[in-house]
Amino acid sequence: MASDSASDSVSDTDAGTGSHPASGTASNTADAARAAAPGAGESVRIDSWIWSVRLAKTRSAGATACRGGHVKVNGDRVKAAYNVRVGDEVRVRQAGGHERVVIVKRLIRKRVGAPVAVECYVDNSPPPPPRAAVAPVAIRDRGAGRPTKRDRRDMDRLRATFGAGPVPPAQDHADGREKG
């Protein structure tokens, strides 16, 4: 009997909010943001926040980015346990060298849908570089087989020219000594 009265009170509150499918979209996003917000006096770790607002795929990827120095808050590199506050400027360097610059508008500690996550920050990121500025990809003829050692060295030099990676030293000997 107690469960019947509890279900009646839940249905009464749902009926009062206008649970018509077309009218509840805005309130659902606000409810999700409120549910994901920390309680009074609680704080949010930076690795958890960048995961929650979908700047990192996983929380551990956010922690790894912090450990690698790829996350800055107000210009300072921070550890994963740093407590983020509303108004902080967060810079996250992502794969490919693209940097995201966001201003924290709302703190959340749980991962929410993308429309809600976008409302938690102001994106001040610079636009991505045009496609022409991206390093050209070395293209091999179809059926040419595996690249030879000389081909690999040429490709490595080409990548280094466009800043895509380090150039390994030229080696001529099987024991790893450099060519002299």
C-alpha positions in Angstrom: 0.0 0.0 0.0 2.8 2.4 0.8 4.3 1.9 -2.7 0.9 2.8 -4.3 0.8 6.1 -2.5 4.4 6.8 -3.5 3.7 6.1 -7.2 0.6 8.3 -7.0 2.6 11.2 -5.7 5.2 10.7 -8.4 2.6 10.7 -11.1 1.0 13.8 -9.6 4.3 15.7 -9.7 4.9 14.5 -13.3 1.5 15.7 -14.4 2.1 19.1 -12.9 5.3 19.7 -14.9 3.7 19.3 -18.3 5.3 16.0 -19.3 4.1 16.4 -22.9 7.0 15.3 -25.2 7.2 18.6 -27.0 7.2 20.8 -23.9 9.8 19.0 -21.8 12.9 19.4 -23.9 14.3 22.6 -22.3 13.4 21.5 -18.8 15.0 18.1 -19.3 18.4 19.7 -20.2 18.1 22.0 -17.2 17.2 19.1 -14.9 20.1 17.0 -16.2 22.5 19.9 -15.6 21.1 20.4 -12.1 21.4 16.6 -11.3 25.1 16.6 -12.5 26.0 19.7 -10.5 28.0 19.3 -7.3 26.3 19.8 -4.0 26.8 22.9 -1.8 30.4 23.2 -0.7 31.6 20.4 -3.1 34.2 21.0 -5.7 35.0 19.4 -9.1 38.4 18.1 -10.2 39.7 19.4 -13.5 40.1 15.9 -15.0 36.5 15.0 -14.1 35.2 18.4 -15.5 36.9 18.1 -18.9 35.5 14.6 -19.2 32.0 15.7 -18.1 31.9 18.5 -20.7 33.3 16.1 -23.4 36.7 17.7 -23.9 38.2 14.3 -23.1 36.9 10.9 -24.1 37.5 9.3 -20.7 38.3 10.6 -17.2 41.6 8.8 -17.2 42.4 10.4 -20.6 41.8 13.8 -18.9 44.1 12.8 -16.0 46.7 11.7 -18.5 46.4 15.0 -20.3 46.9 16.8 -17.0 49.9 14.7 -16.2 51.4 15.4 -19.6 51.1 19.2 -19.2 48.3 19.5 -21.8 45.8 21.2 -19.5 46.3 24.7 -18.2 43.9 26.7 -16.0 44.4 30.5 -16.0 47.7 30.0 -17.8 49.2 27.5 -15.2 49.7 23.8 -15.8 47.6 21.9 -13.3 47.4 18.4 -11.8 44.4 16.2 -12.3 43.2 16.9 -8.7 43.0 20.7 -9.2 39.6 22.1 -8.3 38.1 24.1 -11.1 35.9 27.1 -10.4 33.3 29.1 -12.4 35.1 31.8 -14.4 38.4 29.8 -14.9 39.9 29.7 -18.4 40.8 26.1 -19.3 43.1 25.3 -22.2 43.2 21.7 -23.3 45.7 20.7 -26.1 44.1 17.8 -28.0 45.4 15.4 -30.6 46.8 17.0 -33.8 48.0 20.0 -31.8 44.6 21.7 -31.8 44.0 23.7 -28.6 40.6 24.2 -27.0 40.2 27.3 -24.9 37.0 27.4 -22.8 35.7 29.5 -19.9 33.9 27.6 -17.2 30.2 28.7 -16.9 28.9 25.8 -14.8 30.4 23.0 -12.7 29.3 19.5 -13.4 30.7 16.2 -12.0 28.8 13.7 -14.2 29.0 13.1 -17.9 25.8 14.5 -19.5 24.5 14.8 -23.0 26.3 17.0 -25.5 23.6 19.7 -25.6 23.8 20.1 -21.8 27.6 19.9 -21.8 27.9 22.8 -24.3 25.9 25.0 -21.9 28.6 24.5 -19.2 31.3 26.5 -20.9 32.0 29.3 -23.4 34.2 28.2 -26.3 36.9 30.7 -27.2 39.0 28.3 -29.2 40.8 29.6 -32.3 39.5 28.1 -35.6 41.2 25.0 -36.8 43.9 25.6 -39.5 42.7 25.3 -43.1 43.1 22.0 -44.8 45.8 23.3 -47.1 48.1 24.1 -44.1 48.0 20.5 -42.9 51.1 18.4 -43.9 50.7 16.4 -47.1 50.4 12.7 -46.8 53.1 10.6 -48.5 51.2 8.6 -51.1 52.7 5.4 -52.5 51.7 3.7 -55.8 49.2 0.9 -55.4 51.1 -2.5 -55.5 54.5 -0.9 -54.8 54.9 -3.2 -51.8 56.4 -2.3 -48.5 58.6 0.8 -48.3 62.3 0.2 -48.3 64.6 1.5 -45.6 65.5 4.4 -47.9 61.8 5.2 -48.6 61.1 5.2 -44.8 63.9 7.7 -44.2 62.6 9.9 -47.0 59.1 9.8 -45.5 60.5 10.6 -42.0 62.4 13.6 -43.4 59.3 14.8 -45.2 57.2 14.5 -42.0 59.9 16.4 -40.0 59.9 19.2 -42.6 56.2 19.8 -41.9 56.5 19.4 -38.1 54.7 16.0 -37.9 57.4 14.3 -35.9 61.0 13.8 -35.0 63.6 12.6 -37.5 65.5 9.6 -36.3 69.2 9.7 -37.0 70.4 8.0 -40.2 71.8 4.6 -39.4 73.9 2.6 -41.7 74.9 -0.3 -39.5 73.0 -3.3 -38.1 74.2 -2.6 -34.6 72.6 0.8 -34.5 75.7 3.0 -35.0 75.0 6.3 -36.8 76.2 6.8 -40.3 79.4 8.8 -40.1 
